[in-house]
Amino acid sequence: MSGIKSTLGLSNSIVKENGFFGINNSNQIMVENQNFINYHQLMEMEKQERVNFVNSLGGFKSVCLIGTKNKNEQLNLAVFSSIMHIGANPPLMGVIFRPGVVERHTLENIIETEFFTINHLNETIFKQAHQTSARYDRTISEFEVSSLTPEYKNDFLAPYVNESHIQLGMQFKQRIDLEINNTILVIAEIKQVYFPADCQCKDGFLDIEKANTITCSGLDSYHKTVRLDRLSYAKPDKELTSIPIHYIE
């Protein structure tokens, strides 16, 4: 087998552990120009090294600022890269919150008031957004320390980030506690959306790249994007075609 390095035969390197087949630690199959790390090696990593490594494995992620306030009008702003699309009918988004070893002001405010905002990052505010990940006291507003501007629109309870180009107003709908690692999934419904007038296409597609939305990888690496193409809906025995971009005028 070209490119495969193994000191022992394949038949000797497959083992069964906890009911599943895998690669024996002492008999790893090595592929040229690739590193290989198994579960046991992952768990033996120093904590922060493992956190950085595993957080890089999921690929590029949505990274946004979540704006909230509590019933005492105390504002909170925090950067999140654990935001996901749940569904379009009804329009739902999900956010993963880490275990509550320390106070989670954003989560507490969402549960208390039901409302929050999701604000896309752009390259002019990503450093300020990153600073909001610091652990500030509840009495300190991250809006102030990051010099970002809270903005209220159409009687929505939670503050938007004025400097964000795409803003979503969200209402809490469901909390799911994930026992496997004590994280929390919050599901919320989209109630308001604000975006640049020249970024929506006639078929509904929103060109977030044109709006200068950026992405991230890992916990601290921020990136601009370059679209390769928009492709047609995939069907058996039908060739893919490019979807032209036609903006609403």
C-alpha positions as CSV (number, residue, x, y, z in Angstrom):
1,M,0.0,0.0,0.0
2,S,1.7,3.2,-1.2
3,G,2.3,5.8,1.4
4,I,1.3,3.6,4.4
5,K,3.9,2.9,7.1
6,S,3.3,0.0,9.6
7,T,5.8,-2.0,11.7
8,L,3.2,-4.8,12.0
9,G,0.5,-6.2,9.7
10,L,-2.9,-4.6,9.7
11,S,-4.5,-7.8,11.1
12,N,-2.5,-7.4,14.3
13,S,-3.2,-3.7,14.7
14,I,-7.0,-3.7,15.0
15,V,-8.3,-4.2,18.6
16,K,-11.7,-4.2,20.2
17,E,-12.2,-1.8,23.1
18,N,-15.5,-1.1,24.9
19,G,-17.4,-2.9,22.1
20,F,-15.8,-0.9,19.3
21,F,-13.0,-1.7,16.9
22,G,-10.0,0.7,16.7
23,I,-6.3,1.0,16.3
24,N,-4.1,-0.5,19.0
25,N,-1.9,2.2,20.7
26,S,1.2,0.1,20.2
27,N,0.4,-0.8,16.6
28,Q,-0.6,2.6,15.0
29,I,-0.9,2.8,11.3
30,M,1.1,5.8,10.1
31,V,0.2,7.7,7.0
32,E,3.0,9.7,5.3
33,N,2.9,13.4,5.9
34,Q,0.1,13.0,8.5
35,N,0.1,13.1,12.3
36,F,-2.2,10.6,14.1
37,I,-3.6,11.2,17.6
38,N,-6.0,8.8,19.3
39,Y,-8.5,9.3,22.1
40,H,-6.0,8.3,24.9
41,Q,-3.4,10.7,23.6
42,L,-6.0,13.5,23.5
43,M,-6.9,12.9,27.1
44,E,-3.3,12.9,28.1
45,M,-2.7,16.4,26.6
46,E,-2.3,19.3,29.0
47,K,-5.7,20.9,29.5
48,Q,-5.2,24.1,27.5
49,E,-3.4,22.3,24.7
50,R,-6.4,19.8,24.4
51,V,-8.9,22.7,24.5
52,N,-7.1,24.6,21.7
53,F,-6.6,21.4,19.6
54,V,-10.2,20.1,19.9
55,N,-11.7,23.5,19.4
56,S,-9.9,23.7,16.0
57,L,-11.3,20.3,14.7
58,G,-14.8,21.4,13.9
59,G,-13.6,23.8,11.1
60,F,-14.5,27.5,10.7
61,K,-17.3,28.6,12.9
62,S,-19.9,31.4,13.3
63,V,-18.6,34.0,15.8
64,C,-20.9,36.6,17.1
65,L,-21.5,38.9,20.1
66,I,-24.5,38.2,22.3
67,G,-26.1,41.2,23.9
68,T,-28.3,40.9,27.0
69,K,-29.4,42.9,30.0
70,N,-31.0,41.8,33.3
71,K,-34.0,43.2,35.1
72,N,-31.9,45.8,36.8
73,E,-30.9,47.2,33.4
74,Q,-27.3,45.9,33.7
75,L,-25.9,45.3,30.2
76,N,-23.8,42.4,29.3
77,L,-21.9,41.6,26.0
78,A,-20.0,38.4,25.3
79,V,-18.4,36.8,22.2
80,F,-19.6,33.2,21.3
81,S,-18.4,30.8,18.7
82,S,-20.9,28.1,19.6
83,I,-24.0,29.4,17.7
84,M,-25.8,27.1,15.3
85,H,-28.7,27.0,12.9
86,I,-31.5,24.8,14.3
87,G,-34.3,25.3,11.7
88,A,-36.1,27.7,9.4
89,N,-39.7,26.9,10.2
90,P,-40.0,28.3,12.8
91,P,-36.7,30.2,12.6
92,L,-34.5,28.9,15.4
93,M,-30.9,29.3,16.5
94,G,-29.0,27.4,19.2
95,V,-26.2,28.5,21.5
96,I,-24.1,26.1,23.6
97,F,-23.0,27.3,27.1
98,R,-20.1,25.8,28.9
99,P,-20.5,24.2,32.4
100,G,-21.3,26.7,35.2
101,V,-18.0,26.7,37.1
102,V,-18.1,30.5,37.2
103,E,-21.1,32.8,36.8
104,R,-22.6,32.8,33.3
105,H,-24.1,36.3,33.1
106,T,-25.3,35.9,29.5
107,L,-27.1,32.7,30.3
108,E,-28.6,34.0,33.5
109,N,-29.9,37.2,31.7
110,I,-31.4,35.1,28.9
111,I,-33.3,32.9,31.4
112,E,-34.4,35.9,33.4
113,T,-35.6,38.1,30.6
114,E,-36.1,35.7,27.6
115,F,-34.5,38.1,25.1
116,F,-31.1,38.6,23.7
117,T,-29.4,39.7,20.4
118,I,-26.9,38.0,18.1
119,N,-24.6,40.4,16.4
120,H,-22.2,39.4,13.6
121,L,-18.5,40.4,13.8
122,N,-16.7,42.3,11.1
123,E,-13.0,43.1,10.8
124,T,-13.4,46.5,12.4
125,I,-14.6,45.2,15.8
126,F,-13.2,41.7,16.2
127,K,-10.5,42.7,18.7
128,Q,-13.1,44.6,20.8
129,A,-15.3,41.5,20.6
130,H,-12.5,39.2,21.7
131,Q,-11.9,41.3,24.8
132,T,-15.5,40.6,26.0
133,S,-14.4,37.0,26.7
134,A,-12.5,38.3,29.7
135,R,-14.3,37.5,33.1
136,Y,-15.6,40.8,34.2
137,D,-17.6,41.4,37.3
138,R,-21.4,41.5,36.8
139,T,-21.5,45.2,37.6
140,I,-19.1,46.0,34.7
141,S,-20.7,46.3,31.2
142,E,-18.6,44.8,28.4
143,F,-20.1,47.4,26.1
144,E,-18.2,50.0,28.1
145,V,-14.9,48.2,28.3
146,S,-14.9,47.3,24.6
147,S,-16.1,50.8,23.5
148,L,-18.9,49.1,21.6
149,T,-22.3,50.9,21.4
150,P,-25.6,49.4,22.7
151,E,-28.5,50.1,20.4
152,Y,-32.2,49.6,20.9
153,K,-34.6,49.1,18.0
154,N,-38.4,48.7,17.7
155,D,-39.0,48.3,21.4
156,F,-36.8,45.1,21.6
157,L,-35.7,44.5,25.2
158,A,-32.1,43.4,24.6
159,P,-29.4,45.7,23.2
160,Y,-27.9,45.3,19.8
161,V,-24.3,46.2,18.9
162,N,-24.5,49.3,16.8
163,E,-21.2,48.5,15.0
164,S,-22.4,45.1,13.9
165,H,-23.7,44.9,10.3
166,I,-26.0,42.0,10.8
167,Q,-28.1,41.8,14.0
168,L,-30.7,39.3,15.2
169,G,-33.2,39.8,17.9
170,M,-33.9,36.4,19.7
171,Q,-36.4,35.1,22.2
172,F,-35.6,32.1,24.5
173,K,-37.7,29.0,23.8
174,Q,-36.0,26.0,25.3
175,R,-33.1,24.9,27.5
176,I,-31.6,21.4,27.2
177,D,-29.0,20.3,29.7
178,L,-26.5,17.9,28.1
179,E,-25.5,15.4,30.7
180,I,-22.5,14.1,28.7
181,N,-20.4,17.1,29.5
182,N,-22.7,19.4,31.6
183,T,-23.0,22.0,28.8
184,I,-26.3,23.7,28.1
185,L,-28.1,24.1,24.8
186,V,-30.3,27.2,24.6
187,I,-32.7,27.3,21.6
188,A,-34.2,30.6,20.7
189,E,-36.6,32.0,18.0
190,I,-35.6,34.8,15.6
191,K,-37.9,37.8,16.2
192,Q,-36.0,40.6,14.4
193,V,-33.3,40.8,11.7
194,Y,-31.3,43.8,10.6
195,F,-28.9,43.7,7.7
196,P,-27.4,46.0,4.9
197,A,-29.9,46.7,2.2
198,D,-27.6,45.6,-0.6
199,C,-26.8,42.1,0.7
200,Q,-30.1,40.2,0.2
201,C,-30.6,38.1,-3.0
202,K,-33.8,37.6,-4.8
203,D,-33.9,33.9,-3.7
204,G,-33.6,34.8,-0.1
205,F,-29.9,34.2,0.3
206,L,-28.2,36.7,2.5
207,D,-24.6,37.5,1.4
208,I,-22.9,37.8,4.7
209,E,-19.5,38.1,3.0
210,K,-20.6,41.2,1.3
211,A,-21.8,42.5,4.7
212,N,-18.2,41.9,5.9
213,T,-19.1,39.2,8.4
214,I,-16.0,37.3,9.5
215,T,-15.5,33.8,10.9
216,C,-13.2,32.1,13.4
217,S,-11.4,28.8,14.0
218,G,-10.4,27.5,17.4
219,L,-10.8,29.9,20.3
220,D,-8.8,32.9,19.1
221,S,-8.2,32.8,15.3
222,Y,-10.3,35.2,13.2
223,H,-10.7,35.1,9.4
224,K,-12.2,36.8,6.4
225,T,-13.9,34.7,3.8
226,V,-13.7,34.3,0.0
227,R,-16.7,32.6,-1.7
228,L,-15.8,29.9,-4.1
229,D,-19.3,29.5,-5.6
230,R,-23.0,29.0,-4.9
231,L,-24.0,25.5,-6.1
232,S,-27.4,24.2,-7.2
233,Y,-29.5,21.8,-5.1
234,A,-27.9,18.4,-5.4
235,K,-30.0,15.6,-7.0
236,P,-29.1,12.1,-8.3
237,D,-28.1,12.1,-12.0
238,K,-28.2,15.9,-12.2
239,E,-25.1,17.9,-12.8
240,L,-24.3,20.7,-10.4
241,T,-24.5,24.3,-11.7
242,S,-23.5,27.6,-10.3
243,I,-26.2,29.8,-8.8
244,P,-25.9,33.4,-10.1
245,I,-26.0,36.2,-7.5
246,H,-28.9,38.6,-8.1
247,Y,-29.3,41.1,-5.4
248,I,-32.7,42.8,-4.6
249,E,-32.5,46.3,-5.9
